[in-house]
Amino acid sequence: MAKFRIPAAANKINIARAALGATVLATAVTAHVTGTAIAAADKQPVATAEQAGARTKTGETKINVTADQVLALARSQVGTSENAAGGGTKYQQWYANSQRAAETIARDGGSRAMYLNAAWCAMFVSWVGEQTGARPQVGWDAWTVAHAKWFKANNRFGTVAKPGAVVYFSWSGSKNIRDINHVGFVVKDNQDGTISTIEGNTGNGKVEERTRPKAHVVGYGYPEYAA
């Protein structure tokens, strides 16, 4: 899992605000962006569709990318691993240099360099969207909570597992978006109370295919893929 070095001078840790924020903390279960310090975060405006790389329902950008294409690229990344410092992945490097990084730095604080060793589950999802041409529907963010709120703001957030959907997890079992810890892609609903997924920054800091209990799912974001 991603590892973070917290500066000794940082005496106020905000682990809800970003995959970098001003400071970042790894969780005990897995090092993904958490939603613990919420009060201040909830006062921030939800990331708009334009900021996240898509349009709203009234003028939404359409894409010619299927769920199968997105999942194929995600699966091709299985085994990609971070370095000992929790960085070194192409997903972190891409995000740190992206236009979106400038926007989320303005929202969350920090610097581009801080993304290089930050929790990267949302960066992985964003990278797959970018590389397949599906970014207008997948969105892009480094903070799982803001990413989920973007889907919800565009009326594309729900509770049914669909192939290619973006799945958001809370290890506590909470169904509140602000408690999201982790994100990945749904491969399929196994019809036994579990889903098959492809996730970044999971296990020992790798891209892996996983089987997850639905009890840990907060909800699903639905990109509007081509048929």
C-alpha positions as CSV (number, residue, x, y, z in Angstrom):
1,M,0.0,0.0,0.0
2,A,1.1,3.6,-0.5
3,K,3.2,5.0,2.3
4,F,3.4,8.6,3.4
5,R,6.0,10.7,5.2
6,I,4.3,13.2,7.4
7,P,6.4,16.3,8.1
8,A,7.2,16.7,11.8
9,A,6.0,20.3,11.7
10,A,2.6,19.3,10.5
11,N,0.5,19.3,13.7
12,K,-2.9,19.3,12.0
13,I,-3.5,16.3,9.7
14,N,-6.4,16.6,7.3
15,I,-6.8,13.1,5.8
16,A,-10.2,13.9,4.2
17,R,-9.1,16.6,1.9
18,A,-7.0,14.8,-0.7
19,A,-4.7,12.1,-1.9
20,L,-2.2,14.8,-1.2
21,G,-3.9,17.7,0.6
22,A,-1.6,19.6,2.9
23,T,-0.7,16.3,4.6
24,V,-1.6,12.7,3.9
25,L,-1.9,9.7,6.3
26,A,-2.1,6.0,5.5
27,T,-5.0,4.1,7.0
28,A,-4.5,1.0,9.2
29,V,-6.3,-1.2,6.7
30,T,-4.9,0.2,3.4
31,A,-3.4,3.5,2.4
32,H,-6.2,5.1,0.5
33,V,-7.6,8.6,0.8
34,T,-10.0,8.6,3.7
35,G,-12.9,10.7,4.8
36,T,-12.3,11.2,8.5
37,A,-12.0,15.0,9.0
38,I,-15.2,15.9,7.2
39,A,-16.6,19.0,8.8
40,A,-14.3,21.4,6.9
41,A,-14.4,19.4,3.8
42,D,-18.2,19.5,3.5
43,K,-18.1,23.2,3.5
44,Q,-16.1,23.1,0.2
45,P,-18.0,23.3,-3.1
46,V,-18.4,20.0,-4.9
47,A,-16.1,19.6,-7.8
48,T,-18.1,20.7,-10.9
49,A,-18.5,18.6,-14.0
50,E,-16.4,20.9,-16.0
51,Q,-13.6,20.7,-13.4
52,A,-13.7,17.0,-13.5
53,G,-13.5,16.8,-17.2
54,A,-17.1,16.3,-18.2
55,R,-20.2,18.3,-18.9
56,T,-23.5,18.2,-17.0
57,K,-26.6,16.4,-18.2
58,T,-27.8,19.4,-20.1
59,G,-24.8,19.4,-22.4
60,E,-22.9,16.2,-21.6
61,T,-19.9,15.1,-23.6
62,K,-20.5,11.8,-25.3
63,I,-17.8,9.2,-25.8
64,N,-17.3,6.3,-28.1
65,V,-15.7,4.0,-25.5
66,T,-17.2,0.8,-24.1
67,A,-17.1,-0.6,-20.6
68,D,-15.2,-3.6,-22.0
69,Q,-12.5,-1.3,-23.4
70,V,-12.0,0.4,-20.1
71,L,-11.9,-2.9,-18.2
72,A,-9.4,-4.3,-20.7
73,L,-7.0,-1.5,-20.1
74,A,-7.4,-1.6,-16.4
75,R,-6.8,-5.4,-16.5
76,S,-3.6,-4.9,-18.6
77,Q,-2.2,-2.9,-15.6
78,V,-2.6,-5.7,-13.1
79,G,0.8,-6.3,-11.3
80,T,2.0,-2.7,-11.6
81,S,3.5,-1.8,-8.3
82,E,4.6,1.3,-6.4
83,N,8.1,1.8,-5.0
84,A,9.1,1.5,-1.3
85,A,8.1,5.2,-0.7
86,G,4.6,4.6,-2.0
87,G,5.3,6.3,-5.4
88,G,6.9,5.7,-8.7
89,T,3.8,4.7,-10.6
90,K,2.8,6.1,-14.0
91,Y,-0.6,7.0,-12.5
92,Q,0.9,9.4,-9.9
93,Q,3.4,10.9,-12.4
94,W,0.6,11.5,-14.9
95,Y,-1.7,13.1,-12.4
96,A,1.0,15.3,-10.9
97,N,1.7,16.8,-14.3
98,S,-2.0,17.1,-15.3
99,Q,-4.2,20.2,-15.6
100,R,-6.4,18.6,-13.0
101,A,-3.6,18.6,-10.4
102,A,-3.5,22.4,-10.6
103,E,-7.2,22.5,-9.9
104,T,-7.1,20.1,-7.0
105,I,-4.1,21.8,-5.5
106,A,-6.2,25.0,-5.5
107,R,-8.9,23.1,-3.8
108,D,-6.9,21.0,-1.4
109,G,-3.6,22.7,-1.0
110,G,-0.2,21.1,-1.4
111,S,2.0,20.9,-4.5
112,R,2.3,18.8,-7.6
113,A,5.3,16.9,-6.0
114,M,3.1,15.7,-3.2
115,Y,1.0,13.6,-5.6
116,L,4.1,11.5,-6.5
117,N,3.9,9.5,-3.2
118,A,0.2,10.0,-2.4
119,A,-2.5,7.3,-2.3
120,W,-3.2,6.6,-5.9
121,C,-6.4,4.5,-6.2
122,A,-8.4,7.4,-7.6
123,M,-5.4,8.4,-9.8
124,F,-5.5,4.9,-11.3
125,V,-9.2,5.2,-12.2
126,S,-8.6,8.7,-13.6
127,W,-5.6,7.5,-15.7
128,V,-7.6,4.6,-17.2
129,G,-10.3,7.1,-18.2
130,E,-7.8,9.4,-19.7
131,Q,-5.9,6.7,-21.7
132,T,-9.1,5.1,-23.1
133,G,-10.7,8.5,-24.1
134,A,-13.4,8.0,-21.5
135,R,-12.3,10.8,-19.2
136,P,-15.4,13.0,-19.9
137,Q,-17.5,10.2,-18.4
138,V,-15.1,8.7,-15.9
139,G,-14.0,12.1,-14.5
140,W,-10.6,12.7,-12.9
141,D,-9.6,13.4,-9.3
142,A,-7.1,12.3,-6.7
143,W,-9.7,12.5,-3.8
144,T,-12.2,9.7,-3.8
145,V,-14.9,11.7,-2.0
146,A,-14.8,14.5,-4.5
147,H,-14.9,12.0,-7.4
148,A,-17.9,10.3,-6.0
149,K,-19.7,13.6,-5.3
150,W,-19.1,14.5,-9.0
151,F,-21.0,11.4,-10.1
152,K,-23.7,12.2,-7.7
153,A,-24.0,15.8,-8.8
154,N,-24.5,14.5,-12.3
155,N,-27.2,12.0,-11.3
156,R,-25.0,9.1,-12.1
157,F,-24.5,7.5,-8.7
158,G,-26.4,4.5,-7.4
159,T,-26.3,1.1,-5.7
160,V,-26.4,-1.4,-8.5
161,A,-23.1,-3.1,-9.6
162,K,-22.5,-2.8,-13.3
163,P,-19.5,-3.8,-15.4
164,G,-17.3,-0.8,-15.9
165,A,-18.9,1.2,-13.0
166,V,-16.6,3.1,-10.7
167,V,-17.1,1.5,-7.2
168,Y,-16.4,3.3,-4.0
169,F,-15.6,1.6,-0.7
170,S,-15.8,2.4,3.0
171,W,-14.1,-0.2,5.2
172,S,-16.3,0.7,8.1
173,G,-19.4,-0.3,6.1
174,S,-20.7,3.3,6.0
175,K,-23.0,4.3,3.1
176,N,-22.1,7.9,3.4
177,I,-20.0,9.4,0.6
178,R,-17.9,11.4,3.0
179,D,-16.6,8.1,4.5
180,I,-15.2,6.7,1.3
181,N,-11.7,5.1,1.6
182,H,-11.0,3.5,-1.7
183,V,-12.1,3.2,-5.4
184,G,-11.8,0.8,-8.3
185,F,-13.7,-0.6,-11.3
186,V,-16.5,-3.2,-11.2
187,V,-15.8,-6.2,-13.4
188,K,-19.0,-8.1,-12.5
189,D,-21.6,-8.8,-9.8
190,N,-20.9,-12.3,-8.6
191,Q,-24.5,-12.6,-7.4
192,D,-23.4,-14.0,-4.1
193,G,-23.0,-10.8,-2.1
194,T,-19.6,-10.0,-3.7
195,I,-18.3,-8.1,-6.7
196,S,-15.2,-8.7,-8.8
197,T,-13.1,-5.6,-9.3
198,I,-9.9,-4.1,-10.7
199,E,-8.2,-1.6,-8.3
200,G,-5.1,0.4,-8.0
201,N,-3.2,0.9,-4.7
202,T,-4.5,-2.2,-3.2
203,G,-2.9,-5.2,-1.5
204,N,0.8,-4.4,-1.2
205,G,0.5,-1.2,-3.3
206,K,-0.3,-2.8,-6.6
207,V,-3.0,-3.0,-9.3
208,E,-4.9,-6.1,-8.6
209,E,-8.1,-8.0,-9.4
210,R,-10.1,-8.4,-6.2
211,T,-13.3,-9.9,-4.9
212,R,-15.0,-7.6,-2.5
213,P,-18.1,-7.9,-0.2
214,K,-20.9,-5.6,-1.2
215,A,-21.1,-4.7,2.5
216,H,-18.1,-2.4,2.0
217,V,-19.6,-0.6,-1.0
218,V,-20.8,3.0,-0.5
219,G,-22.1,3.2,-4.1
220,Y,-21.3,3.2,-7.8
221,G,-20.5,5.9,-10.3
222,Y,-21.9,5.2,-13.8
223,P,-19.9,6.5,-16.8
224,E,-22.2,6.7,-19.8
225,Y,-20.2,4.3,-22.0
226,A,-20.9,3.6,-25.7
227,A,-23.2,0.6,-26.2
